[in-house]
Amino acid sequence: MASVAVITMVRDDAFFLTAWLRHYGGMFGRENCYIINHGRGSEVAKLAEGCNIIGIPGDPHKNFDMKRWRLLNNMVMGLRSYYSHVIVGDVDELVVLDPEAGTDLAGYLAKAPERRVLTPLGLEVIHRMDVETEEITDTILGPRRHVRPAPHYSKPCVISAGTKIARGGHFTQYKKLHTPDHMYLLHLKFCDAHAYSEAMNRRNDVTADIGVSYKDASIGRHWFSSERGEDSAIFEAFAELEMQDGFEMGPLRRKMHRTWRARGDTGYWEFARPEYTTQYVLPDRFSGIF
């Protein structure tokens, strides 16, 4: 059976780390989970007990994201020497397999060809506050069922080939595009309005300590309070997305393949990432996956 390692970096995001641990730790075993504890937070260390925890300094730095992905990139390539597949991503990104496939992610990867980079289709879990009033007390999928297409999060994140990963994990230098039909990357940033506000408060504090604008930092602009906007307005706008019938994701994957191309002369490869204004309801079979 193929062996799988999963790696992320986290700083204080207990809500998302709990979901990450439940999903990956339960599926692959905590002994195969690698967590870089940025700032050596005690809560992270406690939650992740039984995982491979790597503590690093948490000093603020304007090139935080560049440094983070340099470390993750090299960790992934090192772990490849010991594992068949390595899954890498942010703590609020979870790779899942549609139960319709007849197996789970572990079962799929056990039979998947190696020396590839797999790119799950990105879907953003959104909190429709007007119809989803239940609080999240355990699993996220169930209380939350609405998703919107998120090409920005269709990341090449399941690695079994030697390659270089770009900052943010959005591109690699692997020349072929593999998008398994039942594989998704679910982005959880907007899955709960309260959790979102708490996470953004923490991230705004980090960038405030750095003391430069987003234009002078290698950090996503959404980390800066000046670019944040009104939290309530963000979630209220989700109701305006055009609801789609069914759950047919084939056209979105075909769009990725039609637009697959070299990313200039960088050595990386990419596909078009349009802004979709649609939403879907996840089928019942997804409830309780994490």
C-alpha positions as CSV (number, residue, x, y, z in Angstrom):
1,M,0.0,0.0,0.0
2,A,1.3,3.5,-0.8
3,S,2.5,5.6,2.1
4,V,1.2,9.2,2.4
5,A,2.6,12.1,4.4
6,V,0.7,15.4,4.9
7,I,2.4,18.7,5.8
8,T,1.2,22.2,6.7
9,M,2.4,25.3,8.6
10,V,0.2,26.8,11.2
11,R,0.1,29.7,13.7
12,D,-2.6,29.7,16.3
13,D,-5.4,28.6,13.9
14,A,-7.0,26.1,16.3
15,F,-10.4,26.0,14.5
16,F,-8.8,24.9,11.2
17,L,-6.1,22.8,12.7
18,T,-8.7,20.7,14.5
19,A,-10.5,20.0,11.2
20,W,-7.1,19.3,9.5
21,L,-6.1,16.8,12.3
22,R,-9.5,15.1,12.3
23,H,-9.4,14.6,8.5
24,Y,-5.7,13.7,7.8
25,G,-4.8,12.3,11.2
26,G,-7.7,10.0,11.2
27,M,-7.1,8.9,7.6
28,F,-3.3,8.5,7.5
29,G,-2.3,8.4,11.2
30,R,-0.9,11.3,13.1
31,E,2.6,9.7,12.8
32,N,2.4,10.7,9.1
33,C,1.3,14.2,9.7
34,Y,4.0,17.0,9.8
35,I,3.1,20.3,11.3
36,I,5.4,23.3,11.3
37,N,4.5,25.2,14.4
38,H,5.2,28.8,13.4
39,G,5.9,30.6,16.7
40,R,6.0,27.4,18.7
41,G,2.4,28.0,20.0
42,S,1.5,25.9,23.0
43,E,-2.1,25.3,21.7
44,V,-0.9,24.0,18.4
45,A,1.6,21.7,20.1
46,K,-1.2,20.4,22.4
47,L,-3.7,19.8,19.6
48,A,-1.2,18.2,17.4
49,E,0.2,15.7,20.0
50,G,1.2,12.5,18.2
51,C,2.1,14.3,15.0
52,N,5.6,15.3,13.9
53,I,5.8,18.9,15.2
54,I,8.5,21.2,14.0
55,G,8.8,24.4,16.0
56,I,10.2,27.5,14.3
57,P,10.6,31.1,15.4
58,G,7.5,33.3,14.8
59,D,9.3,36.7,14.3
60,P,7.4,38.9,11.9
61,H,8.9,39.3,8.5
62,K,7.7,41.1,5.3
63,N,8.7,38.0,3.2
64,F,6.9,35.6,5.5
65,D,5.1,33.8,2.6
66,M,8.2,33.4,0.6
67,K,10.1,32.0,3.5
68,R,7.2,29.7,4.4
69,W,7.0,28.2,0.9
70,R,10.7,27.8,0.6
71,L,10.6,25.6,3.8
72,L,7.5,23.7,2.7
73,N,9.0,23.1,-0.8
74,N,12.1,21.6,0.6
75,M,10.2,19.6,3.2
76,V,8.0,18.1,0.5
77,M,11.0,17.1,-1.6
78,G,12.7,15.5,1.4
79,L,9.6,13.6,2.5
80,R,9.2,12.2,-1.0
81,S,12.3,10.1,-0.4
82,Y,10.3,8.2,2.3
83,Y,6.7,8.4,1.2
84,S,4.9,7.5,-2.0
85,H,2.8,10.7,-1.9
86,V,3.1,14.0,0.0
87,I,0.1,16.3,0.4
88,V,1.0,19.9,1.1
89,G,-1.2,23.0,1.7
90,D,-2.4,25.6,4.1
91,V,-4.2,24.4,7.3
92,D,-7.6,25.6,5.9
93,E,-7.3,23.5,2.8
94,L,-8.4,19.9,2.8
95,V,-8.1,17.4,0.0
96,V,-11.1,15.0,-0.2
97,L,-12.4,12.3,-2.5
98,D,-16.1,12.3,-3.5
99,P,-17.6,9.2,-1.8
100,E,-19.2,8.5,-5.2
101,A,-15.8,7.1,-6.1
102,G,-16.4,4.1,-3.8
103,T,-13.4,4.7,-1.7
104,D,-11.7,7.5,0.4
105,L,-8.6,9.5,-0.3
106,A,-6.3,6.9,1.4
107,G,-7.8,4.1,-0.7
108,Y,-7.5,6.1,-3.9
109,L,-3.8,7.0,-3.3
110,A,-3.0,3.4,-2.4
111,K,-3.7,2.5,-6.1
112,A,-2.7,5.8,-7.8
113,P,0.3,5.9,-10.1
114,E,3.4,7.6,-8.7
115,R,5.8,10.2,-10.1
116,R,2.9,12.6,-10.7
117,V,1.5,15.8,-9.4
118,L,-2.3,15.7,-8.8
119,T,-4.4,18.8,-8.9
120,P,-7.7,18.5,-7.1
121,L,-10.5,20.8,-8.3
122,G,-10.8,23.8,-5.9
123,L,-14.1,24.5,-4.2
124,E,-14.6,27.1,-1.5
125,V,-16.9,26.2,1.3
126,I,-19.1,29.2,2.1
127,H,-21.2,30.0,5.0
128,R,-24.7,30.9,3.8
129,M,-25.7,32.8,6.9
130,D,-29.3,33.3,5.6
131,V,-30.0,29.5,5.5
132,E,-27.2,27.9,7.6
133,T,-27.8,28.9,11.2
134,E,-26.4,25.8,12.8
135,E,-23.1,26.3,14.7
136,I,-20.1,24.1,13.9
137,T,-19.5,22.0,17.0
138,D,-18.0,18.9,15.4
139,T,-17.7,18.2,11.6
140,I,-17.9,21.1,9.2
141,L,-19.5,19.4,6.2
142,G,-23.2,19.0,7.2
143,P,-23.7,22.3,9.0
144,R,-22.1,23.8,5.9
145,R,-23.1,22.5,2.4
146,H,-22.7,25.4,0.0
147,V,-19.6,25.7,-2.2
148,R,-18.4,28.0,-5.0
149,P,-15.8,27.2,-7.7
150,A,-12.4,28.5,-6.7
151,P,-9.8,28.0,-9.4
152,H,-7.3,29.8,-7.3
153,Y,-7.4,26.8,-5.0
154,S,-7.2,24.2,-7.6
155,K,-3.7,23.6,-6.4
156,P,-1.1,21.0,-7.5
157,C,-0.8,19.7,-4.0
158,V,-0.6,15.9,-4.1
159,I,3.1,15.3,-5.0
160,S,4.9,12.1,-5.9
161,A,7.3,13.5,-8.5
162,G,10.4,15.6,-8.2
163,T,9.3,19.2,-8.9
164,K,9.5,22.7,-7.6
165,I,6.4,24.4,-6.0
166,A,5.8,28.1,-6.4
167,R,5.0,30.4,-3.5
168,G,1.5,29.9,-2.3
169,G,1.4,26.4,-3.8
170,H,-0.5,27.5,-6.9
171,F,2.0,26.3,-9.5
172,T,4.7,23.6,-10.0
173,Q,7.2,22.9,-12.7
174,Y,5.6,19.6,-13.5
175,K,4.5,19.8,-17.2
176,K,1.4,17.5,-17.2
177,L,-2.0,18.3,-15.7
178,H,-3.6,15.4,-13.7
179,T,-7.1,16.3,-12.3
180,P,-8.7,13.1,-10.9
181,D,-12.4,13.2,-11.5
182,H,-13.5,12.7,-7.8
183,M,-10.8,14.7,-6.1
184,Y,-11.4,18.1,-4.6
185,L,-9.5,20.7,-2.5
186,L,-12.0,22.3,-0.2
187,H,-10.9,25.7,1.1
188,L,-12.4,26.6,4.5
189,K,-11.6,30.2,4.9
190,F,-15.2,31.3,4.6
191,C,-16.9,28.2,6.1
192,D,-17.9,30.0,9.2
193,A,-18.4,33.7,9.8
194,H,-17.2,33.7,13.4
195,A,-14.1,31.6,12.7
196,Y,-13.3,33.9,9.7
197,S,-13.4,37.1,11.8
198,E,-11.2,35.5,14.5
199,A,-8.7,34.2,11.9
200,M,-8.5,37.6,10.1
201,N,-8.0,39.4,13.4
202,R,-5.0,37.2,14.1
203,R,-3.6,37.7,10.6
204,N,-4.1,41.5,10.8
205,D,-2.1,41.5,14.0
206,V,0.8,39.7,12.3
207,T,1.0,42.1,9.4
208,A,0.6,45.1,11.8
209,D,3.8,43.9,13.6
210,I,5.7,43.8,10.3
211,G,5.0,47.5,9.7
212,V,4.9,47.6,5.9
213,S,2.0,47.7,3.4
214,Y,1.0,44.7,1.3
215,K,2.8,46.3,-1.7
216,D,6.1,45.9,0.2
217,A,5.6,42.4,1.5
218,S,5.6,38.9,0.1
219,I,2.3,38.1,1.9
220,G,-1.2,37.8,0.5
221,R,-2.9,41.2,0.6
222,H,-5.9,39.7,2.4
223,W,-3.7,39.5,5.5
224,F,-3.7,43.3,5.8
225,S,-6.5,45.2,7.6
226,S,-6.5,47.9,4.9
227,E,-7.6,45.3,2.4
228,R,-10.0,43.4,4.6
229,G,-13.4,45.0,3.9
230,E,-16.5,44.5,6.1
231,D,-16.8,40.9,7.3
232,S,-20.6,40.9,7.3
233,A,-20.8,42.2,3.7
234,I,-18.6,39.3,2.5
235,F,-20.9,36.7,3.8
236,E,-24.1,38.4,2.9
237,A,-22.9,38.5,-0.8
238,F,-22.7,34.7,-0.9
239,A,-26.5,34.6,-1.3
240,E,-26.2,36.5,-4.6
241,L,-24.2,33.8,-6.3
242,E,-26.1,32.0,-9.0
243,M,-27.3,28.6,-7.7
244,Q,-26.6,25.7,-10.0
245,D,-28.6,22.5,-10.3
246,G,-26.8,19.3,-9.5
247,F,-23.1,18.8,-8.9
248,E,-21.5,18.4,-12.3
249,M,-17.8,19.5,-12.1
250,G,-16.7,18.0,-15.4
251,P,-16.9,21.3,-17.3
252,L,-14.7,23.1,-14.7
253,R,-12.0,20.4,-15.1
254,R,-12.2,20.5,-18.8
255,K,-11.7,24.3,-18.7
256,M,-8.5,23.7,-16.7
257,H,-7.2,21.4,-19.4
258,R,-8.1,23.6,-22.3
259,T,-6.2,26.5,-20.9
260,W,-3.1,24.6,-19.6
261,R,0.1,26.4,-20.6
262,A,3.6,27.4,-19.6
263,R,3.6,30.3,-17.1
264,G,5.8,32.5,-19.2
265,D,9.5,31.6,-18.9
266,T,9.3,30.8,-15.2
267,G,9.4,27.1,-15.7
268,Y,6.0,26.8,-14.0
269,W,2.8,25.6,-15.6
270,E,-0.7,27.1,-15.1
271,F,-4.3,27.1,-16.3
272,A,-6.8,30.0,-16.5
273,R,-8.4,31.0,-13.2
274,P,-11.6,32.9,-14.0
275,E,-13.8,34.4,-11.3
276,Y,-17.0,32.3,-11.1
277,T,-20.2,33.8,-9.8
278,T,-21.9,30.5,-9.2
279,Q,-22.6,28.2,-6.2
280,Y,-23.6,24.6,-5.6
281,V,-25.0,22.5,-2.8
282,L,-22.8,19.6,-1.9
283,P,-24.6,16.3,-2.2
284,D,-25.6,14.6,1.1
285,R,-22.8,12.0,0.6
286,F,-20.2,14.6,1.6
287,S,-21.7,15.3,5.0
288,G,-19.4,14.3,7.9
289,I,-16.2,13.8,5.8
290,F,-14.5,16.3,8.0
